[in-house]
């Protein structure tokens, strides 16, 4: 890795030297301005991160700033040369437009956007994942949960920066090295974190003397435990916490687990609402007034795409949905039905006052066909 970094730095220095030596036209009333040299330098600047990616390496942003600063300087010099030339006003405008188009494509959408993406991945995603790993090694699950929420927020609101620059090979490498591991960590932790939050809430309720509410919350914990795979690496830690709660609640009779498919679904809806409100607290507030219905109160507007991606995954996992409109939830048919349900809406603001009905099948020991109603307020 160190050798690759040295190579990238040397390459950037060599390129920068050529750029700094570049001089498009001496100042004066020239009758023509050749942009080919400047265009060539812009192409070389982009190659600083594109070429390493083709060999499986990510160019560190620190090796690209000299190149970027030199290109910016030459770009401004070339613009001054054009403006100082004896070209007609129309031809000057055409030259400037031509130069700006190439600069925008190669530098703004290329080099600058790559630097931004690389810095985001290494200075935001990577540190959060590292802190979570350290917390896990120390058996500090509370810190893991804190990291989970930070990571979820980043993945939900900021990772679009990883897609904004040109260069498929470099983009694929960034996604493979940073976003894919972050997604995997979030997905593995989604259920354990929900269970942990529910147990934390249960402890608070019980400590406040609200035993009836505590018993109901415990029933929700039991539902979550049934869906937590024994192979999940966080299962042993969470089971220990559950045992502590059982000891705590020995003074009160424990409510039996829901014994019908509908009762189990109702309990899962309650847990789902807790998770959705934790994930989307800035944008929506979810509640349930009747069985098989969610009420989504819109607080801040976000795009339907940003909302539906996380919402749909949480919905399917949280309610143990096996079919959507008669098809497997991840099938093209189910996704098409979900998209059709949202219609032409581009943002949550477009959904205010509307109701969406999704025919779903859930399985909590036996199949139950229901129509899930989602009301947007």
SVG drawing of the C-alpha trace seen along z (x, -y; Angstrom):
<svg xmlns="http://www.w3.org/2000/svg" viewBox="-58 -43 66 65">
<polyline fill="none" stroke="black" stroke-width="0.4" points="0.0,0.0 2.9,-2.4 4.6,-1.6 1.4,-2.4 1.0,-5.6 4.6,-6.6 4.0,-5.7 0.8,-7.8 2.6,-10.8 5.5,-10.6 3.1,-10.4 1.2,-13.4 4.4,-15.4 5.5,-14.6 2.1,-15.5 2.1,-18.7 5.5,-19.7 4.2,-19.4 1.1,-21.3 3.1,-24.1 5.3,-24.3 2.3,-24.6 1.7,-28.0 -1.1,-28.1 -0.3,-31.5 1.7,-34.5 -0.4,-37.5 -1.1,-39.9 -3.4,-40.5 -3.1,-37.1 -5.4,-36.2 -6.1,-32.6 -6.0,-30.5 -5.3,-26.7 -7.0,-24.8 -5.5,-21.4 -2.7,-21.6 -5.1,-22.7 -7.5,-19.9 -4.6,-17.4 -3.7,-18.5 -7.3,-18.2 -7.4,-14.6 -4.1,-13.8 -5.5,-15.2 -8.4,-12.8 -6.1,-9.9 -4.4,-10.4 -7.3,-8.5 -8.7,-6.6 -5.5,-4.7 -4.7,-3.3 -8.3,-2.1 -7.9,-0.1 -5.2,1.9 -7.2,2.3 -5.8,-0.6 -7.5,-3.7 -5.5,-6.9 -5.3,-8.7 -6.7,-12.2 -3.4,-13.5 -1.6,-12.6 -4.0,-14.6 -4.1,-18.1 -0.9,-19.3 -2.4,-18.2 -5.7,-19.9 -4.1,-23.2 -1.9,-23.3 -4.8,-22.6 -6.9,-25.3 -4.0,-27.7 -3.6,-26.8 -7.3,-27.0 -7.4,-30.6 -4.4,-31.5 -6.0,-30.1 -9.2,-32.1 -7.1,-35.3 -5.3,-34.5 -8.6,-34.1 -10.0,-37.4 -6.8,-39.2 -6.7,-38.0 -7.9,-39.9 -10.7,-37.3 -14.1,-38.7 -16.5,-38.8 -18.4,-35.9 -15.3,-33.8 -14.1,-34.5 -17.4,-33.4 -17.2,-30.2 -13.7,-29.4 -14.5,-30.1 -17.6,-27.9 -15.6,-25.1 -12.9,-25.3 -15.5,-25.4 -17.3,-22.4 -14.1,-20.3 -13.1,-21.6 -16.5,-20.9 -16.4,-17.3 -12.8,-16.4 -12.3,-18.4 -15.6,-19.3 -17.3,-16.0 -14.1,-14.0 -11.1,-14.9 -12.8,-17.1 -15.7,-14.8 -13.4,-11.8 -11.4,-13.6 -14.6,-14.5 -15.8,-10.9 -12.5,-9.4 -12.3,-11.8 -15.9,-11.0 -15.2,-7.3 -12.0,-7.5 -12.8,-10.2 -16.4,-9.4 -17.4,-5.8 -14.1,-4.1 -13.7,-5.7 -17.2,-4.9 -16.7,-1.2 -13.4,-1.1 -14.9,-2.5 -17.7,0.0 -15.2,2.9 -13.2,1.6 -16.5,1.3 -17.4,4.9 -14.0,6.1 -14.5,4.5 -18.1,6.0 -19.4,2.4 -22.7,3.0 -24.1,-0.4 -21.2,-1.9 -21.9,0.5 -25.5,-0.7 -24.4,-4.4 -22.1,-3.6 -25.0,-1.8 -27.1,-4.9 -24.3,-7.1 -23.5,-4.6 -27.2,-4.3 -27.5,-8.1 -24.5,-8.3 -25.7,-5.5 -29.2,-7.1 -28.3,-10.7 -24.7,-11.1 -23.4,-8.1 -24.7,-9.6 -21.4,-11.4 -19.7,-8.1 -21.6,-8.0 -21.1,-11.6 -17.7,-11.3 -16.9,-9.8 -14.8,-6.7 -16.5,-3.4 -13.5,-1.4 -12.7,-3.9 -16.3,-4.2 -16.7,-0.4 -13.6,-0.2 -14.8,-2.8 -18.2,-1.1 -16.6,2.3 -14.1,1.1 -16.3,-1.2 -20.0,-1.2 -20.5,2.5 -18.9,3.3 -20.9,0.5 -24.2,1.9 -23.3,5.4 -22.6,4.1 -25.9,2.1 -27.9,5.1 -26.4,7.5 -27.1,5.1 -30.6,3.9 -32.4,6.6 -30.0,6.8 -30.1,3.0 -33.9,2.9 -33.9,5.6 -31.4,3.7 -33.4,0.5 -36.6,2.3 -34.9,3.8 -33.5,0.4 -37.0,-1.0 -38.4,1.9 -35.9,1.2 -36.9,-2.4 -40.6,-1.7 -40.2,1.0 -38.0,-1.3 -40.8,-3.9 -43.2,-1.4 -45.3,-1.1 -45.6,2.7 -48.5,3.1 -46.6,1.3 -43.4,3.2 -45.2,6.5 -46.4,5.5 -42.9,4.3 -41.6,7.7 -44.0,9.5 -42.5,7.4 -39.0,8.4 -40.0,12.1 -41.3,11.6 -38.0,10.1 -36.0,12.9 -37.9,15.5 -36.7,13.7 -33.0,13.3 -30.9,16.1 -28.9,18.1 -25.9,17.7 -26.0,13.9 -22.8,13.0 -24.6,10.5 -27.1,13.1 -25.1,14.3 -24.8,10.7 -28.4,9.9 -29.6,13.2 -27.6,12.3 -29.5,8.9 -32.8,10.8 -31.9,13.0 -31.3,9.9 -34.7,8.6 -36.3,11.9 -34.7,11.7 -35.9,8.1 -39.5,9.0 -39.8,12.1 -41.9,10.0 -44.6,9.7 -46.3,12.4 -45.0,12.4 -47.6,12.1 -47.8,15.1 -46.4,14.7 -49.0,13.8 -50.6,17.1 -52.3,16.1 -50.8,14.9 -52.7,11.6 -51.5,11.0 -47.9,11.7 -48.3,9.3 -49.7,6.6 -46.7,7.0 -44.3,6.8 -46.0,3.7 -45.3,2.1 -41.6,3.0 -41.5,1.8 -42.9,-1.6 -40.2,-2.0 -37.5,-1.1 -38.9,-3.4 -39.2,-6.3 -35.6,-5.8 -34.4,-5.8 -36.5,-8.6 -37.1,-10.8 -36.2,-13.9 -38.5,-13.3 -41.5,-11.3 -43.4,-10.0 -45.0,-6.6 -47.9,-5.3 -50.7,-2.8 -54.3,-3.4 -55.8,-0.1 -54.4,3.4 -52.6,3.8 -52.2,0.0 -49.4,-2.5 -49.9,-6.2 -47.0,-8.2 -47.0,-11.8 -44.6,-13.8 -42.4,-16.2 -39.7,-17.0 -39.9,-16.4 -37.6,-13.8 -37.7,-12.0 -39.8,-8.9 -36.7,-7.0 -34.7,-7.9 -37.7,-7.0 -38.8,-3.8 -35.4,-2.1 -34.9,-1.8 -38.6,-1.7 -39.3,1.3 -36.3,3.3 -37.3,2.6 -40.9,3.4 -40.2,6.8 -37.7,7.8 -39.7,6.4 -43.0,8.0 -41.6,11.3 -43.2,10.6 -43.0,13.6 -45.1,12.1 -46.1,8.7 -49.1,8.8 -48.6,12.5 -44.9,12.4 -41.7,12.8 -40.8,9.4 -37.5,9.1 -38.9,10.2 -39.3,7.7 -43.0,8.2 -43.2,7.2 -40.9,4.2 -43.0,3.1 -46.1,3.4 -44.4,1.2 -43.4,-1.3 -46.9,-1.4 -48.4,-2.0 -46.4,-5.2 -47.5,-6.3 -46.0,-9.4 -45.0,-10.9 -41.5,-12.3 -41.4,-13.2 -43.3,-12.6 -45.0,-15.9 -46.7,-14.5 -48.1,-11.7 -49.8,-13.8 -53.5,-12.9 -53.0,-9.7 -53.5,-6.1 -51.5,-3.1 -52.8,0.5 -50.3,3.3 -51.6,6.9 -49.0,8.8 -48.4,12.3 -46.6,12.7 -45.4,15.9 -45.1,16.1 -45.5,19.9 -48.3,19.8 -49.2,17.7 -51.5,14.7 -52.8,12.7 -53.5,9.1 -53.9,5.8 -51.4,3.4 -52.7,-0.2 -50.2,-3.1 -51.8,-6.5 -49.7,-9.6 -50.6,-12.6"/>
</svg>
